[in-house]
Every structure is written in C-alpha cells, then in structure tokens.
Amino acid sequence: MLTIVSFLVVFGMVVFIHELGHFLVAKLFNIEVTEFALGFGPKLISKKYGETRYGVKLIPLGAYVKIAGIDIEEVETERSFNYKPLWQRFLVIFTGPLMNFVLAIVLFFLVFLITGIPSGSSIELGTLQPNAPAILAGLQTGDKIIAINGQKITNLRQAVQIIEANPNQSIVFEIQRQDETLKIPVTPRPDPNTGLGKISADILEKPILTKIGFLPALKYGFTWTFQVIGIIINGLKEMIIGRIAPDFTGPVGIAQLAGEAARSGLVDLFWLAAILSVNLGLFNLLPIPALDGGRLLFFVFELVRGKPVDPQKEQLVHYVGFILMMILFFIVTYKDIMKLTLN
C-alpha cells in the first residue's frame, strides 16, 4: 500500500505541476481553457467556474488540461490557441516542462534546507558477526572509528587497508562511543582465502551533514537541478552513440522506487520526486511528435516558413507519435514487470 500511495503522490505531483504550467500561461494570455482536472478516466467531482470545468477523475495519475483550439476538430474562436501569436503559443507549451524544472529546484532546496550539506564523513561500525574479532574485543555497532594504531581515520579505505595489513597482529582502535573516547585492541583474523586481516564487521562511511541557511539551500537547489539535467543529457547522448545500452523505467519501476524512498523517509521521497520531475521535463522537450518538444518543433518550422504547417498534417504526425509512445510505454512497463518477477 505504501508503494502505491507513494507512487501516486510523487508521479501525480510532477504531472500536475507540468499541466498547471500549461494552464496558468494559457489563462495569462486569455486563451480559452475548457477543462482542468486531477487524474484521468471517469469523473468523480466536476464543477464549472466561468468557462473552465474543474474536476477530479477516477484514476489519480497527474492532471489534464484542455486548451481550446489545440484539437483541430474543435470550432475555433479568437481566443483559441491557434489564433494566438507564435510566441504566446510557444510559452504555453514550453512552460509545462519549465514548471518541472522549477519543482525540482524547490524539492532539492527543501532537501538541503532540512538535511544540510556534507562537510565530511564519519567511519562507523555496522553489523558485527557472532564470535568475530571485533565483537570479542568489545567493539559495538555504532562505534565511530577515530584512529587505528594512532593513524587518524578519515575514510573507509584507510580503515580497511590497516585491518587487512595486520592479520594476527593486535591493532588499537580509538573509537567514540556516545560521549566516551575509548582505546580497544583488536586482533584481525586472516582470511582463509586471501590471508588478509578481517575483523568480521561492517565498516560504514557516513556523511557528516552541516545545516545551511535559506539562500545557500536555494543555491544548491539550482545547482543540483542543473547537474541532474546534465547527467540525463549525457546519458541520452551515450545511449544514442551506443556506448551504453538503452535503459528506461516505466510506471511500475517508478512505483517500486517511490515505495523504497518512502520507507527511507520524506527527504528521500523529495529527492526521488525532484529527479523524476527533471526527467519528465527533459523527456517532454524531446522533439518527438505528441510531446511538448514535438509541438515546439512545429513552431520552429512555422517561424522559418513564415506560416504554420497544415493543421491536418500536424495532427496526423502527433497522432502517429502518440501511438509510438504508447507502444514504448507498454514495452517499458513489460520490462519493469519482468524485472520484478525475476527478482
């Protein structure tokens, strides 16, 4: 249940923000908006205010906005989408993905404001195996390793190297346990296969987080959003040139990630929603028919030609693009389900 609820909240939020961008700019330019609804499918609640009918639908996945004139079958008026100047139409379409980037900035901002930023790391003991050298010496889960044999420990690799280099040799762990600082001698056992010293305990490197103020957190919100954009674009480039295999995640995979993030806490859920929002924004900007990027591409053709493309032809291209997107959707969903089944 947590997985389903988390998915609906995260996915619904990023799609709602996207459609809200289209809705607000259309209203700003006095373009007729006939419907704005949360979800899809049969109507649960519906109320008309002015020219726009607002509602909630049965399937709680995102939102839906209907702008007069985008579908060529509709009777067009002076307030229809296609009657507006090119720059206004461009902004109506572009603001959907833009709002996804704005949402990501806000979510990353909240993450850094709540948690702070890494300012170092602490090396701690995790699970200790029964009868292990660590537990026999008196070490405990949660002990923070300050030094080993007098050498200050600043990263996980240092601790592992010293332990491995001293099989059957007593080494002194200087650890912090709550408010105490203790020195505990431990004798690593040699690994039967490699001969390297082992204390049979998980050693963890955990970030030390320092709280930051409003403006630094906002700066990190912008910085991380652009970093994620760069990572995604680079990944797409690597897929296109064949350096890495194409790998996409559909609703089933996103639901699984959302459930895992929710179990880890609100901060992880914010982090996942921010990354998903950037992905949705970039995906919609791809010059593919039926996506916002496909419509923006037709606006570029219109600017170059000095006149719009025949609406019938454009609609046909978008329809074909929609069919192809649905095929891709079902393929990705099938792959997600197979991954879950095999795991």
Secondary structure, 3 states (H helix, E strand, C coil): CHHHHHHHHHHHHHHHHHHHHHHHHHHHCCCCEEEEEEEEEEEEEEEEECCEEEEEEEEEEEEEEEECCCCCCCCCCCCCHHHCCHHHHHHHHHHHHHHHHHHHHHHHHHHHHHHCEEEEEEEEEEEECCCCHHHHHCCCCCCEEEEECCEECCCHHHHHHHHHCCCCCCEEEEEEECCEEEEEEECCEECCCCCCEECCEEEEEEEEEECCCHHHHHHHHHHHHHHHHHHHHHHHHHHHCCCCCCCCCCHHHHHHHHHHHHHHCHHHHHHHHHHHHHHHHHHHHCCCCCCHHHHHHHHHHHHHHCCCCCHHHHHHHHHHHHHHHHHHHHHHHHHHHHHHHHC
